[in-house]
Structures are given as C-alpha cells and as structure tokens.
Amino acid sequence: MTDNTQKIATIDPNHTVALFTPDTETLKQAASAGAKTVVNFRAEGENGGLSPDDERQQAERLGLNYLHFPVTADSLDAELVDEFRRSLDDLPQPVFLHCASGKRAGAMTLMALAADKGWDGETAVQEGKARGIDLTDEKIGQFVESYADQKANA
C-alpha cells in the first residue's frame, strides 16, 4: 500500500486495521491484497475521508462487502460490542477495518478477538500494542480491558 503501509496493523490473517482514514486508493489496495469486506466505524459527518455512502459505493464497485458500524466514545458499551461481534461473524473474511485513527477499529477488533480466543483484558491490549495499536494510555483501552476481562470470566 502507498504511503500508509506503515500505518496498517495486521491483527491476524483475517483482520487488518487501518490507522488512518482510507481513501479510494487504499480501498483498491485492500481489495488487491485479498480483503473481502470493509468495516467503517466512523460516524456520519466526521471530518475527512469519504462519506459512508460514498465509501460503500467505492467498496462495492471493487467487489467488497461493506459494513458501516458507527462507534463514538459516547455510544461505546458492551451491548454495542456484542452486536458488532455478531455482525463480524457473518462477514466474508479477510476484513479491512477502519475509523479515523485506528483506535476505535482496533479496540472493536481486539474485543471481538478477545471474546473468541478467551484473552483477558491485559492480553487483548498487549496484542494490539504488539501490532501497532497502542491503547494502553487511552480511555478506550480501559474499556477494552474491562470488556475482555468480563468475557474471559463469563
């Protein structure tokens, strides 16, 4: 991928997180790299990048499935994460996930994987950090830890 190559975090073979807002060229590169689905966590009206409708059109034109799953700091709760996990299970993989900076996309991906793999909170955050998604000093990182701990102990 072009200049943004260093800003891509590959969590595992089926989950790649962009640490930036992708443009049409990035979506083309994701499709060429084998992605089957794009997940956009940006809320409608966020600055920069394509609108969700324009991004959906671009993705579908490239043969990619598309899910717009807006997440904001105010909307994030365990029920929303559970809903995302159910949606993710139904999407063709590999999945290319993004928001504006990768924090929401990384957090949602890490929580989904933590629940599936039985990771506790610390493991989930450290798995992200090892792949370039450092949430250790972020409020959303605390949420990831709490969610993963809750699922690991369920």
N, C-alpha and C positions, 0 to 999 in steps of 0.2 A: 504494500500500500504506500502511497506517496509520502508526504512529509509527516503524516500522522502515524506511521508504522510504529514508532516508539511509544505511541500512546494507546496501544491496543493491549488489553490484558486477556490472555487465554487462560481461562479458569480450568477447563478440561476440553477434550476434543469437541464437545457439543455446546460449549458456552464461551463466547468471546464477547468481551465488554469493551466498547469504545470509551476512552476517557476524554471525549470531546463530542461536540455536536456534529454528526456526519453530514456531508453534502452528497449531491448526486453521484459524484465520482467515487466517494467512499462506499456508497451502496453498490455501485458497479463492481468495485474491488471485493466487497464482501461476497457478492454473488459469484464472482470468478473464483474466489477462494473456497467455494463449496457451501456457503451458508444457504439454508433453505427458508429461514424466517428472520424477519427484523422485528424487534420489540422496542417500542419507543415509550419511555417513561416520562417524557416532557409533557407538561400541562399545556393545554391550548393557550396561546397568547404569550408564551415565554419568548424572550428576545432571541434573535439569531436562528439560523438554520431554516429548514423547510417547515412549513406548517404541517401538522399531522395529515391533513388531507392531501397536500402535495407530496409528502413523503410516501404515503400509501400508494398514490398513483405511480410514483417513480419505482417503488419496490415491486409492485405488481407488474409493471412494464418489464422489469428484469426477471420476472418469473418467481419472485419471492413471496412468501406468505407475509402477512403484516398484522401486528397486534399493537394498537395504541392503548397503553395501560398507564394513564397519568397518575403520578405519585408526587405529592408535595410533603413538606415537613409536617404540615397540619393534618394531612389525610392519612399518614402512615400509622397503621395499627395492625395487630396480629390477624384480624379478620381479612384485611386487605392483602396481606402476605399470603394467607391461606388461599384466597381467591386467585392470586397470581400463580401459586403453585399448581392449582388445578388447571389453569389455562396453559401453563407451560407444559404440563404432561400431554396435552392434546396437540401441541405444535410440532410440525416437522422439524427435525434437527439435522444439522447444527443450527444454533440460534445466535444471531448477532444482536446484542442488546446495547441500548444507549439511553442516556439522558443528556444533560448539558455538559457534565464534567466526569461522569462515570461513577459518582458516589451513590446515587440512587440506584442506578443499574447494577453496580457492583454489590451493593447491600442486598437488593432483592434477589440477585443470583446466589449470593453466598447463603442467604437464609433458606432459599429453596434447596440448595445442595446440602446444607447442614441438616435440614429435616429429613432428607432422603438418606444421607450417609450416617446419621447419628452423631454428627460433630457437636461438641459443646460450644459455648459462645467464644471462648478463647481460641479454640481451634479454627472456628469459622473466620474470625478476624485475622488470625495469623495466616490462614490460607490465602486470604485476599491480599494481605501485605506482601506475601512472598511473590505474588503475581502483579504487583504494582498498584493495588488498590488499598491504600493505607487509610483505614478508618479509625485507627487507634485513638486519635485525639478528637474525633468527631462525635457529635451527639448521635448521629445515625449509627455510628459504630457501637455505642452503648445499647441502642435498640437491637442491633444485630446480635450482640452477645446475649441480651435478655431473651430474645425470641429463640435463639438456638438452644440456650440452656433450658428453656421451658419445654421445647420439643424433645431434647435429649432425655429429660427426666419424665416425660409423659408415659 
